[in-house]
Amino acid sequence: MENIGGIDDCEIEFSPGVTVLTGRNATNRTSLLKALTGALGGSAATLKSDADEGEVELQLGDERYYRRLERTQGGVSVEGEPFTENEEVVDLFASLLESNPARRAIERDDNLREIIMRPVDTEAIERRIDELEQERSRLGNRISELDDEIERLPALEERRTRLKSELEDLDGEIQQLRETVNDHELDPNNADAAREAVSELEETRQELQQKRNQAETQRESLDALREERQELQTELDELEQEAATYADLDERIERLQNRERALSDTISDLSAIVEFNQNLLSGDTNPIAETEDTDVTAKLNPASESVECWTCGKTVERETIESKLEELRNVVSEKHNKQQEIKDEIAELRDKRNEREQRNKRRETIERSLEEIEAEIDRKKTQLEATEATIDNLVEEQEAARERVEKTEELRNSELLDNYERLSELEYERGQRETELNNVEDEISRIESLKRERSQLEAQQDEIREELEAQRTQITDLEKEAIDAFNEHMNAVLELLEYENIERVWIQRKEGAEFHSSHGGYRGGSVTQFDLNVVRETEDGSVYEDSIQHFSESERNVVGLVVALAGYLVHDVHQIVPVMLLDSLEAIDSERIAALVEYFSEYSPFLLVALLPEDAEALDDSYARLPADKLSS
């Protein structure tokens, strides 16, 4: 590292396991750990106060990670490629320096849940839950649609069986008729004559029926157009009759508006007169002079005072003027009422005028529609006339064809004609049934494929249901896992460190409402709490509840470190950052520091701990030592 904290230039090397950084205070041990925190991806190290740029580089195996700091006008800029981009995890659970949030939370008795659960992206979980719920709803709707289709399957299968039976009956009857026809076909003259005559007659008959159906459709269309024309004409007649009621609307509105403006001017003038005289009587203005011979009664009753009118000069009592003013107020009130009545009438007339405009637009629309209908009626009539003419021609052709058949004596004296007609009908009917059967079988095949789709969708539903459950319980599971980890390791550490008067320290989970990110993680806004509980033991063996605030600095440091260790384990930080850093342990005695370091070394591949020389002496001799004097260039 160069120009980091209090370090000018330095290069150190450490191996997996425990590395003890020994030295007195102010020997840049913390600067080293902060620099390493920055290279790992945590909060960046501080630039040396007298330097414009600095750098820390970490090489782990063949990989190189670094942070570069540069002083700018706005402060210090930081760039580089650290070991991880997850700064929060490094600061919370890997860099356990004095400023570590978990240790500070114990010092301030803050909410431990917020510390341990901070790396969990609750908003991402909630978004995923919303996505899964939407997908589940979509799958449910699709399955419901498929169920409706699949319910048709029994009826389709029954229909298929019926059609197959009908086809077998038709095939039998057709086969019998063909044998009969084949007997006649032994005589070539009769066979050719029968086939040609019947074929011609059947074609003419079918074409005639098609034209008659077409004519009927055209007549129905004409009737519908004529009925629509009649309805529109009736509506148009009604609109034209009503038009007279709206004839003078504009004139009436203008007349009322003039009256309303005149009333408004009158009200304004009268109101000004009332206000002016009221001010005179109240003494705000004084053109009214009291007479000099004001008697005692007037003084006792001011309303009986005699005053000189400012307009005519006559002497009148104040009460008379007030009476006149009251009459004027009543007139103003009546004018106001009349003005409102006129405004209401104007509003009503304007509504009618709007209605008139709408009716005019409707009338124009009807007139256009009538023109279009008339043209369509003419076109349909022409088509119908042409169709009826074709029908007449086909009737004549059918009669001629029948006569040609009847002229054949052999056909007239045999059933060949009827057999041919029946055979033609049966073959046509069989074709219809076969087409219907094919359609039914295609539909059955399609629905069978829908059953397979439904099975796949149900499997997807099960997967979504499982993932939803996992997503919804993920936070709760992490909370419980964190609490279990803390309680387990806290018990082990307390037993290891042998704090005589601490019986137990544990976290108890206080249920919150249903999870929802918009309310801090839970629906309803009631976030789960981690309550830290403490039980102490007296010299006589009795126990009592206590508060973390009554712990010594040493005890609070231990609890804070175990909180950080619980987060380290719950969030699998060793898979993200293989290094854990310990500092500022002076408040804990040497023997307990040694036990604590040994305990923590089991959970991190690299453990660097900064200690005073006397505290370092209590640690296992197998640990690597790194004297602080190596931090100087």
C-alpha positions as CSV (number, residue, x, y, z in Angstrom):
1,M,0.0,0.0,0.0
2,E,1.1,3.6,-0.6
3,N,-0.1,6.8,1.1
4,I,-2.9,5.0,3.0
5,G,-3.9,6.2,6.5
6,G,-0.6,6.9,8.2
7,I,1.4,4.6,6.0
8,D,3.8,5.9,3.4
9,D,4.7,2.7,1.6
10,C,4.6,-0.8,2.7
11,E,4.3,-4.4,1.5
12,I,3.3,-7.4,3.7
13,E,2.5,-11.0,3.2
14,F,0.3,-13.3,5.3
15,S,-0.9,-16.9,4.9
16,P,-4.1,-18.8,5.6
17,G,-5.0,-19.2,9.3
18,V,-4.4,-16.6,12.0
19,T,-2.0,-13.7,11.5
20,V,-1.4,-11.5,14.6
21,L,-0.5,-7.9,13.9
22,T,1.3,-6.8,17.0
23,G,2.3,-3.3,18.1
24,R,1.6,-0.4,20.3
25,N,-1.2,2.1,19.6
26,A,-0.5,4.7,16.8
27,T,1.7,2.2,14.8
28,N,-0.6,2.1,11.8
29,R,-2.1,-1.4,12.6
30,T,-5.7,0.0,12.0
31,S,-4.5,1.8,8.8
32,L,-3.4,-1.6,7.5
33,L,-6.7,-3.3,8.4
34,K,-8.7,-0.4,6.8
35,A,-6.6,-0.6,3.7
36,L,-7.3,-4.3,3.5
37,T,-11.0,-3.7,4.1
38,G,-11.0,-1.4,1.0
39,A,-9.2,-3.9,-1.2
40,L,-11.7,-6.6,-0.1
41,G,-14.5,-4.4,-1.2
42,G,-15.6,-2.6,2.0
43,S,-15.5,1.1,2.8
44,A,-12.4,2.5,1.1
45,A,-9.3,3.3,3.1
46,T,-8.4,6.9,3.9
47,L,-5.9,8.8,1.8
48,K,-2.8,10.0,3.7
49,S,-3.5,13.6,4.7
50,D,-0.3,15.0,2.9
51,A,-0.7,12.9,-0.3
52,D,-2.7,13.6,-3.5
53,E,-3.0,9.9,-4.4
54,G,-2.7,6.5,-2.8
55,E,-3.2,2.9,-3.6
56,V,-3.8,-0.5,-1.9
57,E,-3.2,-3.7,-3.8
58,L,-4.1,-7.3,-2.7
59,Q,-2.8,-10.3,-4.5
60,L,-4.5,-13.7,-3.7
61,G,-3.0,-16.5,-5.7
62,D,-2.8,-15.4,-9.3
63,E,-5.6,-12.8,-8.9
64,R,-4.9,-9.1,-8.2
65,Y,-7.3,-6.6,-6.6
66,Y,-6.8,-3.0,-5.9
67,R,-8.2,0.4,-4.9
68,R,-6.8,3.7,-6.1
69,L,-7.5,7.0,-4.3
70,E,-7.0,10.5,-5.7
71,R,-7.6,13.8,-4.1
72,T,-9.9,16.1,-6.1
73,Q,-11.5,19.5,-5.6
74,G,-14.7,17.8,-4.4
75,G,-12.9,15.4,-2.0
76,V,-11.3,12.0,-2.7
77,S,-12.3,9.8,-5.6
78,V,-12.0,6.0,-5.4
79,E,-11.6,3.6,-8.3
80,G,-10.4,0.1,-8.9
81,E,-11.4,-3.6,-8.9
82,P,-11.9,-4.9,-5.3
83,F,-12.2,-8.5,-4.3
84,T,-16.0,-8.1,-4.1
85,E,-18.5,-5.4,-5.0
86,N,-20.6,-6.3,-1.9
87,E,-19.4,-3.5,0.3
88,E,-22.1,-4.0,2.8
89,V,-21.2,-7.6,3.6
90,V,-17.5,-6.7,4.1
91,D,-18.3,-3.8,6.4
92,L,-20.9,-5.7,8.4
93,F,-19.4,-9.2,8.9
94,A,-15.7,-9.3,7.7
95,S,-14.1,-6.1,8.9
96,L,-14.8,-6.3,12.6
97,L,-13.0,-3.1,13.6
98,E,-14.0,-0.6,16.3
99,S,-16.5,1.1,13.8
100,N,-18.1,-2.2,12.8
101,P,-21.9,-1.7,12.8
102,A,-22.6,-4.9,14.8
103,R,-20.3,-3.8,17.6
104,R,-21.7,-0.3,17.5
105,A,-25.2,-1.6,17.6
106,I,-24.5,-3.4,20.9
107,E,-22.9,-0.2,22.3
108,R,-26.0,1.8,21.4
109,D,-28.5,-1.0,22.1
110,D,-29.8,-0.7,18.5
111,N,-32.1,-3.0,16.6
112,L,-30.0,-6.1,15.9
113,R,-32.3,-7.4,13.2
114,E,-31.6,-4.4,11.0
115,I,-27.8,-5.2,11.2
116,I,-28.0,-9.0,10.6
117,M,-30.7,-8.8,7.9
118,R,-29.4,-5.7,6.1
119,P,-27.7,-7.6,3.2
120,V,-31.0,-9.3,2.3
121,D,-32.6,-7.6,-0.7
122,T,-36.2,-7.6,0.5
123,E,-37.4,-5.5,-2.4
124,A,-36.0,-8.1,-4.9
125,I,-37.7,-10.9,-2.9
126,E,-41.0,-9.0,-3.0
127,R,-40.7,-8.3,-6.7
128,R,-40.1,-12.1,-7.3
129,I,-43.1,-12.9,-5.1
130,D,-45.2,-10.5,-7.2
131,E,-43.9,-12.1,-10.4
132,L,-44.7,-15.6,-9.1
133,E,-48.2,-14.6,-8.0
134,Q,-48.9,-13.2,-11.4
135,E,-47.6,-16.3,-13.1
136,R,-49.6,-18.5,-10.7
137,S,-52.7,-16.5,-11.5
138,R,-52.0,-16.8,-15.3
139,L,-51.5,-20.5,-15.0
140,G,-54.7,-20.9,-12.9
141,N,-56.7,-19.0,-15.6
142,R,-55.2,-21.1,-18.4
143,I,-56.0,-24.3,-16.4
144,S,-59.5,-23.1,-15.9
145,E,-59.8,-22.5,-19.6
146,L,-58.4,-26.0,-20.3
147,D,-60.9,-27.6,-17.9
148,D,-63.8,-26.0,-19.8
149,E,-62.4,-27.5,-23.0
150,I,-61.7,-30.9,-21.4
151,E,-65.2,-31.1,-20.0
152,R,-66.4,-31.3,-23.6
153,L,-64.5,-34.6,-24.2
154,P,-67.1,-37.1,-23.1
155,A,-69.8,-35.5,-25.3
156,L,-67.4,-35.5,-28.2
157,E,-66.4,-39.1,-27.7
158,E,-70.1,-40.1,-27.6
159,R,-70.7,-38.1,-30.7
160,R,-67.8,-39.8,-32.4
161,T,-69.3,-43.3,-31.6
162,R,-72.7,-42.2,-32.9
163,L,-71.2,-40.9,-36.2
164,K,-69.2,-44.1,-36.7
165,S,-72.4,-46.1,-36.2
166,E,-74.3,-43.9,-38.7
167,L,-71.4,-44.3,-41.2
168,E,-71.6,-48.0,-40.9
169,D,-75.4,-47.9,-41.6
170,L,-74.9,-45.6,-44.6
171,D,-72.1,-47.8,-46.0
172,G,-74.4,-50.8,-45.8
173,E,-77.3,-49.1,-47.5
174,I,-75.0,-47.6,-50.2
175,Q,-73.5,-51.0,-50.9
176,Q,-76.9,-52.5,-51.4
177,L,-78.0,-49.7,-53.7
178,R,-74.8,-50.0,-55.7
179,E,-75.4,-53.7,-56.3
180,T,-78.9,-52.9,-57.5
181,V,-77.6,-50.2,-59.9
182,N,-74.9,-52.5,-61.1
183,D,-77.5,-55.0,-62.2
184,H,-79.1,-52.3,-64.5
185,E,-75.6,-51.3,-65.7
186,L,-75.3,-54.7,-67.3
187,D,-77.4,-53.2,-70.1
188,P,-75.1,-50.4,-71.4
189,N,-77.9,-48.5,-73.1
190,N,-80.0,-48.3,-70.0
191,A,-77.0,-47.6,-67.8
192,D,-75.7,-44.7,-69.8
193,A,-79.2,-43.2,-70.3
194,A,-80.0,-43.5,-66.5
195,R,-76.7,-42.0,-65.4
196,E,-76.9,-39.0,-67.8
197,A,-80.6,-38.3,-67.2
198,V,-80.4,-38.5,-63.4
199,S,-77.2,-36.6,-63.2
200,E,-78.6,-33.7,-65.3
201,L,-81.8,-33.7,-63.2
202,E,-80.0,-33.7,-59.9
203,E,-77.6,-30.9,-60.9
204,T,-80.6,-28.7,-62.1
205,R,-82.5,-29.5,-58.9
206,Q,-79.5,-28.6,-56.6
207,E,-78.9,-25.3,-58.5
208,L,-82.6,-24.4,-58.3
209,Q,-82.6,-25.0,-54.6
210,Q,-79.5,-22.8,-54.1
211,K,-81.0,-20.0,-56.1
212,R,-84.3,-20.2,-54.1
213,N,-82.3,-20.0,-50.9
214,Q,-80.4,-17.1,-52.3
215,A,-83.6,-15.3,-53.3
216,E,-85.0,-15.9,-49.8
217,T,-81.9,-14.4,-48.2
218,Q,-82.2,-11.4,-50.5
219,R,-85.8,-10.9,-49.7
220,E,-85.0,-11.0,-45.9
221,S,-82.2,-8.5,-46.5
222,L,-84.6,-6.2,-48.4
223,D,-87.3,-6.5,-45.7
224,A,-84.7,-5.6,-43.0
225,L,-83.5,-2.6,-45.0
226,R,-87.1,-1.4,-45.5
227,E,-87.8,-1.9,-41.8
228,E,-84.7,0.1,-40.9
229,R,-85.6,2.8,-43.4
230,Q,-89.1,3.0,-41.8
231,E,-87.6,3.3,-38.3
232,L,-85.2,6.0,-39.4
233,Q,-87.9,7.9,-41.3
234,T,-90.1,7.8,-38.2
235,E,-87.3,9.1,-36.0
236,L,-86.5,11.8,-38.6
237,D,-90.2,12.9,-38.7
238,E,-90.2,13.2,-34.9
239,L,-87.0,15.2,-34.9
240,E,-88.4,17.6,-37.5
241,Q,-91.6,18.1,-35.4
242,E,-89.6,18.8,-32.3
243,A,-87.4,21.3,-34.1
244,A,-90.1,23.9,-33.8
245,T,-89.8,23.8,-30.0
246,Y,-86.2,25.0,-30.2
247,A,-86.7,27.7,-32.8
248,D,-86.5,30.8,-30.6
249,L,-83.9,29.5,-28.1
250,D,-81.1,31.9,-29.1
251,E,-83.4,34.9,-28.9
252,R,-84.8,33.9,-25.5
253,I,-81.3,33.3,-24.1
254,E,-80.1,36.8,-25.3
255,R,-83.2,38.5,-23.8
256,L,-82.6,36.8,-20.4
257,Q,-78.9,37.6,-20.5
258,N,-79.8,41.3,-21.0
259,R,-82.2,41.2,-18.1
260,E,-79.6,39.4,-15.9
261,R,-77.0,42.1,-16.7
262,A,-79.5,44.9,-15.9
263,L,-80.3,43.2,-12.6
264,S,-76.6,42.8,-11.8
265,D,-76.1,46.6,-12.4
266,T,-79.0,47.5,-10.2
267,I,-77.9,45.2,-7.4
268,S,-74.4,46.7,-7.6
269,D,-75.8,50.2,-7.3
270,L,-78.1,49.4,-4.4
271,S,-75.5,47.5,-2.6
272,A,-73.1,50.5,-2.8
273,I,-75.8,52.8,-1.5
274,V,-76.5,50.5,1.5
275,E,-72.9,50.0,2.3
276,F,-72.2,53.8,2.1
277,N,-75.1,54.7,4.4
278,Q,-74.2,51.9,6.8
279,N,-70.7,53.3,7.1
280,L,-72.2,56.8,7.8
281,L,-74.3,55.4,10.5
282,S,-71.5,53.5,12.1
283,G,-69.3,56.6,12.2
284,D,-66.7,55.6,9.6
285,T,-67.8,58.6,7.5
286,N,-69.6,61.6,8.8
287,P,-71.6,63.8,6.4
288,I,-74.5,63.3,8.8
289,A,-74.4,65.8,11.5
290,E,-76.2,65.5,14.8
291,T,-78.4,68.4,15.8
292,E,-77.2,70.6,18.6
293,D,-80.3,70.1,20.8
294,T,-79.6,66.4,21.5
295,D,-81.6,65.6,24.6
296,V,-80.9,63.1,27.4
297,T,-83.3,60.5,25.9
298,A,-81.4,60.5,22.6
299,K,-78.2,59.9,24.5
300,L,-79.7,57.0,26.3
301,N,-81.3,55.6,23.1
302,P,-79.1,56.4,20.1
303,A,-81.7,55.1,17.7
304,S,-83.9,58.1,18.6
305,E,-81.2,60.7,17.8
306,S,-82.1,63.4,15.3
307,V,-79.6,63.7,12.4
308,E,-79.4,65.9,9.4
309,C,-79.8,64.0,6.2
310,W,-76.8,64.5,3.9
311,T,-78.9,64.4,0.8
312,C,-81.8,66.7,1.5
313,G,-80.8,68.6,4.6
314,K,-83.9,67.6,6.6
315,T,-83.7,66.5,10.2
316,V,-84.7,62.8,10.7
317,E,-84.2,60.2,13.4
318,R,-81.4,57.7,13.0
319,E,-84.0,54.9,13.4
320,T,-85.8,56.1,10.3
321,I,-82.6,55.9,8.2
322,E,-81.8,52.5,9.5
323,S,-85.4,51.4,8.6
324,K,-85.0,52.7,5.1
325,L,-81.7,50.8,4.8
326,E,-83.4,47.6,5.9
327,E,-85.9,48.1,3.2
328,L,-83.1,48.6,0.6
329,R,-81.5,45.4,1.9
330,N,-84.7,43.5,1.3
331,V,-84.9,45.0,-2.2
332,V,-81.3,43.8,-2.9
333,S,-82.2,40.4,-1.6
334,E,-85.2,40.2,-3.9
335,K,-83.1,41.3,-6.8
336,H,-80.6,38.6,-6.0
337,N,-83.3,36.0,-6.0
338,K,-84.7,37.2,-9.3
339,Q,-81.2,37.2,-10.7
340,Q,-80.6,33.6,-9.7
341,E,-84.0,32.6,-11.2
342,I,-82.9,34.1,-14.5
343,K,-79.5,32.4,-14.3
344,D,-81.2,29.1,-13.7
345,E,-83.5,29.7,-16.7
346,I,-80.6,30.6,-18.9
347,A,-78.8,27.4,-17.9
348,E,-81.9,25.4,-18.7
349,L,-82.2,27.1,-22.1
350,R,-78.5,26.5,-22.8
351,D,-79.0,22.8,-22.1
352,K,-81.9,22.8,-24.5
353,R,-79.8,24.5,-27.1
354,N,-77.1,21.8,-26.7
355,E,-79.8,19.2,-27.0
356,R,-81.0,20.9,-30.2
357,E,-77.5,20.7,-31.6
358,Q,-77.3,17.0,-30.8
359,R,-80.6,16.4,-32.4
360,N,-79.5,18.4,-35.5
361,K,-76.4,16.1,-35.7
362,R,-78.6,13.1,-35.3
363,R,-80.9,14.3,-38.0
364,E,-78.0,14.8,-40.4
365,T,-76.7,11.3,-39.6
366,I,-80.2,9.8,-40.3
367,E,-80.5,11.6,-43.6
368,R,-77.1,10.2,-44.7
369,S,-78.1,6.8,-43.5
370,L,-81.4,7.0,-45.4
371,E,-79.6,7.9,-48.6
372,E,-77.3,4.9,-48.2
373,I,-80.2,2.6,-47.4
374,E,-82.1,3.7,-50.5
375,A,-79.1,3.0,-52.7
376,E,-78.7,-0.4,-51.0
377,I,-82.4,-1.2,-51.5
378,D,-82.1,-0.4,-55.2
379,R,-79.1,-2.7,-55.5
380,K,-80.8,-5.5,-53.6
381,K,-83.9,-5.2,-55.7
382,T,-81.8,-5.5,-58.9
383,Q,-80.1,-8.6,-57.5
384,L,-83.4,-10.2,-56.4
385,E,-84.9,-9.6,-59.9
386,A,-81.9,-11.2,-61.5
387,T,-82.1,-14.2,-59.1
388,E,-85.9,-14.7,-59.7
389,A,-85.3,-14.6,-63.5
390,T,-82.6,-17.3,-63.0
391,I,-85.1,-19.4,-60.9
392,D,-87.7,-19.2,-63.7
393,N,-85.2,-20.5,-66.2
394,L,-84.1,-23.3,-63.9
395,V,-87.7,-24.4,-63.3
396,E,-88.1,-24.7,-67.0
397,E,-84.8,-26.6,-67.3
398,Q,-85.8,-28.9,-64.5
399,E,-89.1,-29.7,-66.1
400,A,-87.4,-30.4,-69.4
401,A,-84.9,-32.7,-67.8
402,R,-87.7,-34.6,-66.0
403,E,-89.5,-35.0,-69.3
404,R,-86.3,-36.4,-70.9
405,V,-86.1,-38.9,-68.1
406,E,-89.7,-39.9,-68.4
407,K,-89.4,-40.4,-72.2
408,T,-87.0,-43.3,-71.6
409,E,-89.4,-46.3,-71.3
410,E,-86.8,-48.5,-69.6
411,L,-86.3,-45.9,-66.9
412,R,-90.0,-45.3,-66.5
413,N,-90.7,-49.1,-66.1
414,S,-87.9,-49.6,-63.5
415,E,-86.7,-48.2,-60.1
416,L,-83.4,-47.2,-61.5
417,L,-84.2,-43.4,-61.3
418,D,-85.2,-43.7,-57.7
419,N,-82.1,-45.8,-56.9
420,Y,-79.8,-43.3,-58.5
421,E,-81.4,-40.4,-56.7
422,R,-81.2,-42.3,-53.4
423,L,-77.6,-43.3,-54.0
424,S,-76.7,-39.8,-54.7
425,E,-78.4,-38.6,-51.5
426,L,-76.7,-41.3,-49.4
427,E,-73.2,-40.6,-50.8
428,Y,-73.7,-36.9,-50.1
429,E,-74.9,-37.7,-46.6
430,R,-72.0,-40.0,-46.0
431,G,-69.6,-37.3,-47.1
432,Q,-71.2,-34.9,-44.6
433,R,-71.0,-37.5,-41.8
434,E,-67.4,-38.3,-42.7
435,T,-66.4,-34.7,-42.6
436,E,-68.2,-34.3,-39.3
437,L,-66.4,-37.3,-37.9
438,N,-63.1,-36.0,-39.0
439,N,-63.8,-32.7,-37.3
440,V,-64.9,-34.4,-34.2
441,E,-61.7,-36.6,-34.1
442,D,-59.5,-33.6,-34.8
443,E,-61.2,-31.8,-31.9
444,I,-60.8,-34.9,-29.6
445,S,-57.1,-35.0,-30.6
446,R,-56.7,-31.3,-29.8
447,I,-58.4,-31.7,-26.4
448,E,-56.2,-34.7,-25.6
449,S,-53.2,-32.5,-26.3
450,L,-54.8,-30.0,-23.9
451,K,-54.8,-32.6,-21.2
452,R,-51.1,-33.0,-21.6
453,E,-50.7,-29.2,-21.5
454,R,-52.8,-29.1,-18.3
455,S,-50.5,-31.7,-16.7
456,Q,-47.5,-29.6,-17.6
457,L,-49.2,-26.5,-16.2
458,E,-50.1,-28.2,-13.0
459,A,-46.4,-29.2,-12.6
460,Q,-45.4,-25.6,-13.2
461,Q,-48.0,-24.6,-10.6
462,D,-46.5,-26.9,-8.1
463,E,-43.0,-25.5,-8.8
464,I,-44.3,-21.9,-8.4
465,R,-46.1,-22.9,-5.2
466,E,-42.9,-24.3,-3.8
467,E,-40.9,-21.3,-4.9
468,L,-43.5,-18.9,-3.5
469,E,-43.4,-20.7,-0.2
470,A,-39.6,-20.6,-0.2
471,Q,-39.6,-16.8,-1.1
472,R,-42.2,-16.0,1.6
473,T,-40.3,-17.9,4.3
474,Q,-36.9,-16.9,3.1
475,I,-36.7,-13.9,5.4
476,T,-38.2,-15.8,8.4
477,D,-35.9,-18.7,7.8
478,L,-32.9,-16.3,7.7
479,E,-34.0,-14.6,10.8
480,K,-34.4,-17.8,12.7
481,E,-31.1,-19.1,11.4
482,A,-29.4,-15.9,12.5
483,I,-30.9,-16.1,15.9
484,D,-30.0,-19.8,16.3
485,A,-26.5,-19.0,15.2
486,F,-26.1,-16.2,17.6
487,N,-27.6,-18.1,20.5
488,E,-25.5,-21.2,19.8
489,H,-22.2,-19.3,19.5
490,M,-23.0,-16.9,22.3
491,N,-23.5,-19.8,24.7
492,A,-20.3,-21.4,23.5
493,V,-18.3,-18.2,23.8
494,L,-19.7,-17.4,27.3
495,E,-18.8,-20.9,28.4
496,L,-15.4,-20.5,26.8
497,L,-14.6,-17.1,28.2
498,E,-16.0,-18.0,31.7
499,Y,-17.8,-14.7,32.6
500,E,-18.8,-15.7,36.1
501,N,-21.9,-13.5,36.6
502,I,-23.4,-13.9,33.0
503,E,-25.7,-16.8,33.0
504,R,-27.1,-16.4,29.5
505,V,-27.3,-13.9,26.6
506,W,-29.7,-14.7,23.8
507,I,-31.9,-13.2,21.1
508,Q,-35.6,-13.7,21.0
509,R,-37.5,-13.2,17.8
510,K,-40.6,-11.1,18.1
511,E,-43.1,-11.8,15.3
512,G,-43.8,-9.1,12.7
513,A,-46.6,-8.9,10.2
514,E,-46.6,-10.6,6.8
515,F,-43.6,-9.9,4.7
516,H,-43.8,-6.9,2.4
517,S,-40.8,-4.7,1.3
518,S,-42.7,-1.4,1.2
519,H,-43.2,-1.6,5.0
520,G,-39.6,-2.4,5.9
521,G,-40.0,-6.0,5.0
522,Y,-43.4,-7.0,6.2
523,R,-47.0,-6.3,5.1
524,G,-48.8,-4.0,7.6
525,G,-45.6,-2.3,8.6
526,S,-44.9,-4.3,11.8
527,V,-41.3,-5.4,11.3
528,T,-39.9,-8.4,13.2
529,Q,-37.8,-7.4,16.1
530,F,-34.7,-9.1,17.6
531,D,-35.0,-8.7,21.4
532,L,-31.6,-9.1,23.2
533,N,-32.1,-10.8,26.5
534,V,-29.6,-11.0,29.4
535,V,-29.7,-13.1,32.6
536,R,-27.1,-12.6,35.3
537,E,-26.3,-14.8,38.3
538,T,-25.5,-13.4,41.7
539,E,-23.0,-14.8,44.1
540,D,-25.6,-16.8,46.0
541,G,-26.7,-18.5,42.7
542,S,-30.0,-16.7,42.1
543,V,-30.6,-15.2,38.6
544,Y,-32.2,-12.0,37.4
545,E,-32.9,-10.3,34.1
546,D,-30.5,-7.5,33.1
547,S,-29.9,-5.1,30.2
548,I,-27.0,-5.0,27.8
549,Q,-26.5,-1.4,28.8
550,H,-25.2,-2.6,32.2
551,F,-22.5,-4.8,30.5
552,S,-18.9,-3.8,30.8
553,E,-17.0,-2.6,27.7
554,S,-15.4,-6.0,27.5
555,E,-18.7,-7.8,27.6
556,R,-20.3,-5.6,25.1
557,N,-17.3,-6.1,22.7
558,V,-17.7,-9.9,23.0
559,V,-21.5,-9.7,22.3
560,G,-21.0,-7.4,19.3
561,L,-18.4,-9.7,17.8
562,V,-20.7,-12.7,18.2
563,V,-23.5,-10.8,16.4
564,A,-21.1,-10.2,13.5
565,L,-20.1,-13.8,13.5
566,A,-23.7,-14.9,13.3
567,G,-24.2,-12.7,10.3
568,Y,-20.9,-14.0,8.8
569,L,-22.3,-17.6,9.1
570,V,-25.9,-16.9,8.1
571,H,-24.9,-15.0,4.9
572,D,-22.1,-17.4,4.0
573,V,-19.6,-14.6,4.0
574,H,-16.7,-17.0,3.9
575,Q,-17.8,-17.8,0.3
576,I,-17.8,-14.1,-0.6
577,V,-14.8,-12.8,1.4
578,P,-12.3,-15.4,2.8
579,V,-10.8,-12.8,5.2
580,M,-11.9,-11.6,8.7
581,L,-10.3,-8.7,10.4
582,L,-10.3,-8.0,14.2
583,D,-9.2,-4.8,15.9
584,S,-9.7,-2.8,19.1
585,L,-9.9,-5.7,21.6
586,E,-8.0,-3.9,24.3
587,A,-11.0,-3.9,26.6
588,I,-11.0,-7.7,26.7
589,D,-8.3,-9.4,28.9
590,S,-5.5,-11.3,27.2
591,E,-6.7,-14.8,28.1
592,R,-10.2,-14.2,26.8
593,I,-8.8,-12.6,23.6
594,A,-6.8,-15.7,23.0
595,A,-9.8,-17.9,23.4
596,L,-11.9,-15.7,21.2
597,V,-9.3,-15.6,18.4
598,E,-9.1,-19.4,18.5
599,Y,-12.9,-19.7,18.3
600,F,-13.2,-17.3,15.4
601,S,-10.3,-18.9,13.5
602,E,-12.5,-21.9,12.8
603,Y,-14.9,-20.0,10.6
604,S,-12.6,-17.8,8.3
605,P,-9.8,-19.0,6.0
606,F,-7.8,-15.9,6.8
607,L,-8.0,-14.2,10.2
608,L,-6.0,-11.0,10.9
609,V,-6.1,-9.6,14.4
610,A,-4.4,-6.4,15.7
611,L,-3.2,-6.7,19.3
612,L,-1.0,-5.0,21.8
613,P,2.2,-7.0,22.4
614,E,1.2,-8.1,25.9
615,D,-2.2,-9.3,24.6
616,A,-0.5,-11.1,21.7
617,E,1.7,-13.1,24.2
618,A,-1.3,-15.1,25.4
619,L,-2.1,-16.4,21.9
620,D,-0.9,-19.7,20.5
621,D,2.7,-19.7,19.4
622,S,1.7,-21.4,16.1
623,Y,0.0,-18.2,14.9
624,A,2.0,-16.1,12.4
625,R,3.2,-12.8,13.9
626,L,3.5,-9.5,11.9
627,P,5.2,-6.8,13.9
628,A,3.9,-3.3,13.3
629,D,7.4,-2.0,12.5
630,K,7.0,-3.7,9.1
631,L,4.3,-1.2,8.2
632,S,7.0,1.5,7.8
633,S,8.8,1.9,4.4
